[in-house]
Amino acid sequence: MKLENISKIRAITTVFFYAITLLVGVNFYLGKINYKKNKDSDFHNKLQEINYYEENYDPYLESSRLKINPTYYFSIQKGSNNFLNSESSVLSLNKYNFRKNPYNKFIDRKKKCIFFTGSSATFGVGVTKDNKTIPSQLHNIIGDEYLIYNLAIPSWNSRQELISIFNALYSLNQLHCKSVKSISFTGTADINNIYFSSKSNLFKTKEGRFILINAPEQYNILEKKLEKLTKIESNIKYNLRIIVSKIYQQLFGNLNELISHKKNDQIFGDKKFNTNDKEFIYMQSKAFFYNQFLINNVINDLGGKHIVFIQPDLKNSSSSDHKWKYINHTYTNQISKNSCLNLVDLRTFLNKEQKKYNINGNFVPLSLKAAIKEKLFKIEHMNSHFYYDDSHFTDNGSFEIAKEISNHIFSQGLLGVKCDLLKPEFSQQNK
C-alpha cells in the first residue's frame, strides 16, 4: 500500500474517532440538560417543601405498576408490593385491593351504595390523602347515608370499569348495599389506549385492530415481554442485537431524540393519522360508549341509575395538538348520538380557572407539576392550581369536581332507561 494512502486512512480514522467522541460528548451533555430539566426528584422535593406531601418521592409510583389479574387483566395486588402493603401516609387499599374511602361507615344495616369507576384520576393520583380523592370528597359532601366504593385503578379503560362493576355486584352482600347507583368519571384512559394499542403487532391488520378494541393499556407491554421470552436465550444474533441497541441508546439516544424532534407534550407524536388509525379511533370511541351502555343497563336492572362524567384534561385547552383534538371530536360525535345515557361533559371544566403563566408572551394554563418544573410556581399560587399534572388533580381540583358531580347525581331530570344495544348505531360491527 502506498504511503499517501496510508496517510489518508489515518487521517480519515482520526477524523472519524474525534467525530464519534464529539457526538458522544454532545449526547451526554444533552442527557445532563434533559435530566436537570425533567428530574422528577426536584418536583417531589418542592412538593415536600410546600408541605403538599410528607415524603419527597412519588407516592403513586408503585400503584402504577400493575400485576396480571385473572378478571381485570391488570390490577393492583396489595400483598405483592411491600410499599402498598405498608400503607403510606398518602394512600391505602382496602381488602378488595381498591383505594380506601375513609368516610365509609359500616353499621348494622345496609346503606345505599355508589360504585365510582374510572382510571387514575378517579383513583386519586395527585391528591394528598385517601379522604381527598373525588369519591371521598363527594362522600363528605352528600353525607353518611351512602357507602361510596372507589373502584378505579390507574390506566383502567371503560371495559375494565365494566368488569369492576360485575365483580362488585358479585360481592354485593359483603359490601352492605341495599341499593346501587354508579358514577363513571372517565375518558382520558380510553383515548390514551388508542396510542398504546397502535404499538401492538396486532394493529398491523384489520382483524388485529378489531381484536385490540377495549385492550388494556398494558397489553402492548405484556406482548413485548412475551416475545422476548419466546426467543431462545442462546440465540447469539438476538442477544447481540439487544446489546448493540442498548449501547446505541446510551451513546446516541439523546441526539437521536433531538434530531427526530420528539414532542413530549403530544402523546401521539408527529405521525399523521392514516385511514387505519382513524377507523380504529372511531371503533374505540364506539366501544367506550358501548361499555357505558352495558353498565347503565346492569345498574338500571337493579333499580339504580348510572351517570357518566367525561373527565377534564388540561390538554383540552391546547390548540396545538391536532391529533388529540381529532380524537376528542370523534368522541363528541358519539356524545351527540346519545339518547339513553346520563352524561355530563366536563372535558374543559377547570381549564379556565387553572393558574396561567406567561410563556413566550402568551398566558398558558400550567399544571402544578409543569409550573414547578418551569420554576414559575410560587406558594401563593397553590389555591389556583386544580391540576396536579395534565390529567390528574390536586386536592382543590378534586374538591371542585366532587362539588360539580354532587350537583348532578340527584337531579330530577336523570334518565332511568336502558340502552337498546341492538340498534345499528350501537353495534360494533357496523360503521
C-alpha positions in Angstrom: 0.0 0.0 0.0 1.3 3.5 -0.9 2.4 5.8 1.8 -0.1 8.5 0.8 -3.0 6.0 1.0 -1.9 5.0 4.5 -1.8 8.7 5.5 -5.3 9.2 4.1 -6.6 6.2 6.0 -5.0 7.5 9.2 -6.5 11.0 8.6 -10.0 9.6 8.0 -9.7 7.3 11.0 -8.6 10.2 13.2 -11.4 12.5 12.0 -13.9 9.6 12.5 -12.6 9.0 16.0 -12.8 12.6 17.0 -16.3 13.0 15.4 -17.6 10.0 17.3 -16.0 11.3 20.5 -17.6 14.7 19.9 -21.1 13.2 19.2 -20.9 11.0 22.3 -19.9 14.1 24.3 -22.8 16.1 22.9 -25.2 13.2 23.7 -24.1 13.1 27.3 -24.3 16.9 27.6 -27.9 16.8 26.2 -28.7 14.0 28.7 -27.4 16.1 31.5 -29.6 19.0 30.4 -32.6 16.9 30.0 -32.0 15.2 33.4 -31.9 18.5 35.1 -34.9 19.8 33.2 -37.1 16.7 33.7 -35.8 15.4 37.0 -38.9 14.4 39.0 -36.9 14.4 42.3 -36.8 18.2 42.1 -40.5 18.2 41.7 -41.2 16.0 44.7 -38.6 17.8 46.8 -40.6 21.0 46.1 -43.9 19.3 47.0 -42.4 18.2 50.3 -41.1 21.8 50.8 -44.5 23.3 50.4 -46.0 20.5 52.7 -48.1 19.0 49.9 -46.6 15.6 50.6 -44.8 14.4 53.7 -42.4 12.4 51.5 -40.0 13.7 48.8 -40.8 10.9 46.3 -43.8 10.0 44.1 -46.2 8.2 46.4 -48.2 6.9 43.4 -45.3 5.3 41.5 -45.9 1.8 42.8 -49.7 1.9 42.2 -49.0 2.3 38.5 -47.0 -0.9 38.4 -50.0 -3.3 37.9 -49.9 -7.0 38.2 -51.6 -9.5 36.0 -55.1 -10.2 37.2 -57.4 -13.1 36.1 -60.5 -11.0 35.7 -59.4 -7.4 35.4 -56.4 -8.3 33.1 -54.2 -6.0 35.2 -54.7 -4.5 38.6 -53.2 -3.6 41.9 -52.3 -6.5 44.2 -51.7 -5.3 47.7 -49.9 -8.3 49.0 -47.4 -8.3 46.1 -45.9 -4.9 46.9 -44.3 -4.0 50.2 -44.8 -0.3 49.7 -48.6 -0.6 49.1 -48.8 -3.3 51.8 -47.3 -1.0 54.4 -49.7 1.8 53.5 -48.1 5.2 53.1 -49.4 8.5 54.6 -50.9 9.3 51.2 -52.7 6.2 50.0 -54.0 2.9 51.4 -56.0 0.0 50.0 -59.0 -1.9 51.3 -59.3 -5.7 51.4 -60.6 -5.8 47.8 -57.3 -4.0 46.7 -59.2 -0.8 45.8 -58.4 2.6 47.4 -59.9 3.2 50.8 -62.7 5.7 51.3 -62.3 6.7 55.0 -65.8 8.2 55.1 -67.5 4.8 54.6 -69.1 4.0 58.0 -70.5 0.5 58.3 -73.3 -0.1 60.7 -75.7 -3.0 61.5 -77.9 -2.2 58.5 -77.3 -1.8 54.8 -77.0 1.5 53.1 -77.4 3.0 49.6 -74.2 2.4 47.6 -72.5 4.3 44.9 -70.0 2.5 42.7 -67.4 5.0 41.4 -65.4 3.8 38.4 -62.7 5.3 36.3 -58.9 5.3 36.0 -56.0 7.1 37.7 -57.8 10.4 38.2 -60.7 8.7 40.0 -58.2 6.5 41.9 -56.8 9.8 43.1 -53.3 10.2 41.7 -52.1 13.6 42.7 -54.1 14.1 45.9 -52.5 14.1 49.3 -54.6 11.6 51.3 -57.4 9.0 50.9 -60.0 11.5 52.0 -59.1 13.9 49.2 -60.0 11.6 46.2 -63.0 12.6 44.2 -65.2 9.8 45.5 -64.2 10.5 49.1 -64.8 14.3 48.8 -68.2 13.5 47.1 -69.0 11.3 50.1 -68.1 14.1 52.5 -70.5 16.4 50.6 -73.5 14.1 50.4 -73.2 12.5 53.9 -73.3 9.2 55.7 -76.5 7.9 54.1 -74.3 6.4 51.4 -71.4 4.0 51.1 -69.2 5.0 48.2 -66.8 2.5 46.7 -63.8 3.8 44.7 -63.5 1.0 42.0 -60.9 2.8 39.9 -57.4 1.7 39.2 -54.6 3.6 37.3 -54.7 3.1 33.5 -58.1 1.2 33.5 -60.3 1.8 30.5 -64.1 1.6 30.2 -64.0 -2.2 29.6 -62.2 -2.7 32.9 -64.7 -0.3 34.5 -67.5 -2.6 33.3 -65.7 -5.7 34.8 -65.2 -3.9 38.1 -69.0 -3.3 38.3 -69.7 -7.0 37.6 -67.2 -8.1 40.3 -68.6 -5.6 42.8 -72.1 -6.9 42.2 -70.8 -10.4 42.9 -69.8 -9.2 46.3 -72.9 -7.1 46.9 -73.9 -8.6 50.2 -70.4 -8.2 51.6 -70.5 -4.5 50.6 -73.6 -3.8 52.7 -75.6 -2.4 49.9 -79.4 -2.1 49.9 -79.4 -0.2 46.5 -76.9 0.7 43.9 -76.2 3.6 41.6 -72.9 4.1 39.7 -70.8 7.0 38.5 -68.1 6.8 35.8 -65.5 9.6 35.8 -63.7 8.6 32.6 -62.5 9.2 29.1 -58.8 10.0 29.1 -57.6 6.4 29.6 -59.6 5.2 26.6 -58.0 8.0 24.5 -54.5 7.0 25.7 -55.3 3.4 25.0 -55.6 4.3 21.3 -51.9 5.2 21.4 -50.8 2.1 23.3 -52.9 -0.2 21.1 -51.2 1.2 18.0 -47.9 -0.1 19.3 -49.1 -3.7 19.2 -48.2 -6.1 16.5 -51.9 -6.8 16.1 -52.5 -3.3 14.9 -51.0 -4.1 11.5 -54.0 -6.0 10.3 -57.7 -5.1 10.2 -58.6 -8.3 12.1 -55.9 -7.5 14.7 -57.2 -3.9 15.2 -60.7 -5.2 15.8 -59.3 -7.6 18.5 -57.5 -4.7 20.1 -60.7 -2.7 20.8 -61.0 -2.5 24.6 -57.5 -3.8 25.1 -56.0 -2.7 28.4 -53.1 -0.2 28.3 -50.5 -2.7 29.5 -51.3 -5.3 26.8 -48.6 -4.0 24.5 -46.1 -4.2 27.3 -47.1 -7.8 28.1 -47.0 -8.7 24.4 -43.4 -7.4 24.0 -42.2 -9.3 27.2 -43.8 -12.5 25.9 -42.0 -12.0 22.6 -38.7 -11.8 24.4 -39.5 -14.9 26.4 -40.1 -16.9 23.2 -36.6 -16.1 21.9 -34.0 -18.7 22.6 -31.6 -17.3 25.2 -28.6 -18.9 23.4 -29.5 -17.1 20.1 -26.3 -15.1 19.7 -27.7 -12.9 16.9 -30.7 -11.9 19.0 -28.6 -11.2 22.1 -26.1 -9.2 20.1 -28.9 -7.1 18.6 -30.2 -6.3 22.1 -26.7 -5.4 23.3 -25.9 -3.2 20.3 -29.3 -1.5 20.7 -28.6 -0.7 24.4 -25.1 0.6 23.6 -26.5 2.8 20.9 -29.2 4.2 23.2 -26.6 5.0 25.8 -24.2 6.7 23.4 -26.6 8.4 21.0 -30.1 8.2 22.4 -30.4 11.9 23.4 -29.0 13.0 20.0 -31.5 10.8 18.2 -34.3 12.3 20.2 -33.2 15.8 19.3 -32.9 15.0 15.6 -36.2 13.3 15.4 -37.9 16.3 17.1 -40.0 14.2 19.5 -42.6 16.2 21.3 -43.2 15.0 24.8 -46.4 17.1 25.2 -48.1 15.3 22.5 -48.7 11.6 23.2 -49.3 10.7 19.6 -46.1 12.4 18.4 -45.8 13.9 14.9 -47.1 11.0 12.9 -50.2 11.8 11.0 -53.3 9.6 11.4 -53.9 7.4 8.4 -57.1 5.7 7.3 -56.5 2.7 9.6 -55.8 5.0 12.6 -59.0 6.9 12.0 -61.0 3.8 11.7 -59.6 2.4 14.9 -60.3 5.7 16.7 -63.9 5.6 15.5 -64.3 2.0 16.7 -62.6 2.7 20.0 -64.9 5.7 20.7 -68.0 3.5 20.0 -66.6 0.8 22.3 -66.2 3.4 25.1 -69.9 4.2 24.9 -70.9 0.6 24.4 -69.2 -0.3 27.7 -71.1 2.6 29.4 -74.4 1.4 27.9 -73.8 -2.0 29.4 -73.0 -0.5 32.8 -76.1 1.6 32.5 -78.3 -1.4 31.7 -77.0 -3.5 34.6 -77.5 -0.8 37.1 -80.9 0.0 35.7 -81.9 -3.6 36.2 -81.1 -3.2 39.8 -83.3 -0.1 40.1 -80.4 2.4 40.1 -79.1 5.0 37.7 -75.7 5.3 36.0 -74.1 8.7 35.3 -71.1 9.2 33.0 -68.8 12.3 33.6 -66.3 12.8 30.7 -63.3 13.9 32.7 -61.4 17.2 32.4 -57.9 17.2 30.9 -55.6 20.2 30.6 -54.6 19.1 27.1 -58.1 20.0 26.0 -57.1 23.7 26.4 -54.3 23.4 23.9 -55.0 24.1 20.2 -51.6 22.8 19.1 -52.2 19.0 19.5 -54.4 18.4 16.4 -54.5 14.6 16.9 -55.8 14.9 20.5 -58.4 17.4 19.1 -59.3 14.9 16.3 -59.9 12.1 18.8 -62.0 14.4 21.1 -64.1 15.5 18.1 -64.7 11.8 17.3 -66.0 11.3 20.9 -68.1 14.5 20.6 -69.8 12.9 17.6 -70.6 9.8 19.6 -71.9 12.0 22.5 -74.3 13.8 20.1 -75.9 10.4 19.2 -76.5 9.5 22.9 -80.2 9.3 23.9 -80.1 6.9 26.8 -77.1 7.7 29.0 -77.0 10.3 31.8 -73.9 12.1 30.5 -72.1 15.2 31.7 -69.2 16.6 29.5 -66.6 18.0 31.8 -63.7 18.0 29.3 -62.9 21.7 29.8 -64.1 22.0 33.4 -61.5 23.9 35.5 -59.3 24.7 32.5 -60.2 28.5 32.6 -59.7 28.6 36.4 -56.3 26.9 36.3 -53.4 29.1 37.1 -51.9 30.7 33.9 -48.2 31.7 33.3 -46.5 33.9 30.8 -44.8 31.6 28.3 -43.2 33.5 25.4 -45.7 36.3 25.7 -48.8 34.1 26.0 -50.6 33.2 29.2 -50.9 29.5 29.3 -52.5 27.3 31.9 -49.9 25.1 33.5 -50.4 22.2 35.9 -48.7 22.3 39.3 -46.1 19.8 38.1 -45.3 21.9 34.9 -45.2 25.2 36.8 -42.7 23.7 39.3 -40.6 22.2 36.6 -40.5 25.5 34.7 -39.6 27.2 38.0 -42.6 29.5 37.8 -44.5 28.3 40.8 -44.9 30.4 43.9 -46.6 29.2 47.1 -49.3 31.9 46.8 -50.4 30.2 43.5 -51.4 27.0 45.3 -55.1 27.8 45.6 -55.3 28.4 41.9 -53.8 25.0 41.0 -56.6 22.5 40.3 -54.4 20.2 38.0 -51.6 18.2 39.6 -50.5 17.3 36.1 -52.3 17.5 32.7 -54.7 14.6 33.6 -54.8 14.4 37.4 -56.0 16.8 40.1 -54.8 18.4 43.3 -56.9 18.3 46.5 -58.5 21.6 45.3 -59.3 20.2 41.9 -60.8 17.0 43.2 -63.0 19.0 45.6 -64.3 21.2 42.8 -65.1 18.2 40.6 -66.8 16.4 43.6 -69.0 19.5 44.1 -69.9 19.5 40.4 -70.7 15.8 40.4 -72.9 16.4 43.5 -74.9 19.0 41.6 -75.9 16.3 39.0 -76.3 13.0 40.7 -79.6 13.8 42.4 -81.1 15.8 39.5 -84.8 15.1 38.9 -84.1 15.0 35.2 -81.9 11.9 35.3 -82.8 9.3 32.7 -83.7 5.9 34.1 -83.9 4.0 30.8 -82.0 1.1 29.3 -79.9 1.5 26.1 -81.1 -0.6 23.2 -77.9 -2.5 22.3 -79.4 -3.9 19.1 -79.7 -0.6 17.4 -77.4 -0.4 14.4 -75.6 2.7 15.7 -74.6 0.9 18.9 -73.3 -2.2 17.1 -69.5 -2.6 16.9 -69.9 -4.5 13.7 -71.5 -1.6 11.8 -70.0 1.7 10.8 
